[in-house]
């Protein structure tokens, strides 16, 4: 018995650098240095307000930095939050 293939479709989020299509909160984009999604993350970064966006490409992060380098990712998130005014 074979099951039919699952078809997944995802559209553009419609993000813009400013205006109604932009995020109004601080954003941290993280991608590993060997991620197959690097181009998509870079494209997303170009569509967001640079004053609200931080981009981190993790060296030795592989395709999943949350698994390959969890302590370094945690440290990056900590510094991101400190930059927003939260302290230890």
N, C-alpha and C positions, 0 to 999 in steps of 0.2 A: 504494500500500500504506500503510495507516494502522496505527499501533501503538495498543494499548489505553492509556488514560490511567493514569498512575502515581498510586496512592492512598497517601498518607502519613498515618499517624495517630500522634499523640504524646499520651501520657497525662500526668497530673499527676505530679510527682516525689515528692509526699508529704512535702515539707519542713515542719518545725515549728520554732518559735523555740527550743525546748529539748527534750532527751530523745533518744530513739533516731532520730527522723526529722530531726535537725538536723546540720549540718556542724560538725565540731569544729576545723576549721582556719580561719585568717584568710581572708576573702573580699573581693575587690575587684570590685565591679560597676560597669561603665562603659557608658554609653549616650550617644549623640549627641543633640543638642537637636532634631533633626528625624527621629529614628528611628521607624519604624513599630512597633518593639518596645518603646517606652518604657514603656507600661502593664504589659507582662509583666515587665520588669526591676524596676519599682517594686513590683509584686506579690511578686516573688521577694524583694526587699529586706525587705518586711514579714514574711516568713516565716522570716527568718534571725535569729540571735542578734545584737542590735545591738552587743554588746561585741566581736564577732568580724568585723563586716561594715563595709566602707567603701563608700559609694555616691558615684559621680561622674557628674554630668550635664555633658558637655562642650559649652560654648557654641561655636558655629561648627564643631561636629563633624559636622554633617549626619546622615546615616543610618549612616555607617560611620566613626567617629572614627579607627580604625586606618589608614584611607586618607586621610581629609581632614586630620587633624592628628597625624601619626605622632610628631613630636618632642614635642608636648605630652602625648600618651599615654605615651610613654616616660618623660617626667619624672614623671608621676603614678605610674607603676609604681615608679620609683626611690624616691619619697617614701613609698609604701606599704611597700616593703621596708625602708626606713630606720626606719619606725615599728615594724617587727617586730624591730628590733635589728641588722639588717644595715647595714654602713656601706660607704662607697666604697672 
